[in-house]
Amino acid sequence: MSDITQRLVDFIQEHLVLDGDDVKVDETTPLLVSGLLDSLRTARLLNFLRKDLGVTISAARLDPENFRDVAAIVTMVRELRSA
């Protein structure tokens, strides 16, 4: 697992999974379908991506397909970093 993937998995598990939810996040956990990402949690995730990973997500990138799981987010982050 790459460093970006591990950091995202850890952040989501620690900060977005509600206490009492029996969810174990990995890179293929469906974030939208499972309800892990709602508007508030998405804002927290975007803040993490900006502050901790140094990537700002533009409004054009706020497509559900880019946030379906950690693997999709990592792909988007890598694309933005290489641009």
C-alpha positions in Angstrom: 0.0 0.0 0.0 1.4 3.4 -1.0 2.0 6.1 1.6 -0.8 8.2 0.2 -3.2 5.3 0.3 -2.2 4.5 3.9 -2.6 8.1 5.0 -6.0 8.3 3.4 -7.2 5.0 4.9 -6.0 6.0 8.3 -7.6 9.5 8.1 -11.0 8.1 7.0 -10.9 5.3 9.6 -10.0 7.7 12.4 -12.0 10.8 11.5 -14.9 9.8 9.2 -16.1 6.5 10.5 -18.6 7.2 13.3 -18.0 5.7 16.7 -19.9 2.4 17.0 -19.9 1.8 13.3 -18.3 -1.6 12.5 -16.5 -0.5 9.4 -12.9 -1.4 8.4 -11.8 1.0 5.7 -9.4 -0.2 3.0 -8.6 1.1 -0.5 -11.7 -0.5 -2.0 -14.3 0.4 0.6 -17.2 2.2 -1.2 -17.2 5.6 0.5 -20.3 7.0 -1.1 -22.5 3.9 -1.2 -21.6 3.0 2.4 -22.5 6.5 3.6 -19.0 7.3 4.9 -19.0 10.5 2.8 -21.7 13.0 3.3 -21.3 16.8 2.8 -19.7 17.5 6.1 -17.3 14.5 5.9 -16.4 15.4 2.3 -15.5 18.9 3.5 -13.2 17.3 6.2 -11.7 15.0 3.6 -11.0 17.9 1.2 -9.4 19.9 4.1 -7.1 16.9 4.8 -6.2 16.6 1.2 -5.3 20.3 1.0 -3.5 20.5 4.4 -1.8 17.1 4.7 -1.3 16.0 1.1 -0.9 19.4 -0.4 -3.5 19.0 -3.1 -6.4 21.4 -3.7 -9.4 19.8 -5.3 -11.2 22.1 -7.7 -15.0 22.1 -8.1 -14.6 20.4 -11.5 -13.0 17.4 -9.7 -15.9 17.0 -7.2 -17.3 14.2 -9.2 -18.7 11.2 -7.3 -16.5 8.9 -9.4 -13.4 10.6 -8.0 -14.5 9.8 -4.5 -16.0 6.3 -4.9 -13.2 4.7 -2.8 -9.7 5.4 -1.6 -8.1 4.0 -4.8 -10.0 6.6 -6.9 -9.0 9.4 -4.6 -5.3 8.3 -4.7 -5.5 8.3 -8.6 -6.9 11.8 -8.6 -4.3 13.1 -6.1 -1.5 11.6 -8.2 -2.9 13.2 -11.4 -3.1 16.6 -9.7 0.4 16.3 -8.3 1.8 15.5 -11.7 0.0 18.3 -13.4 
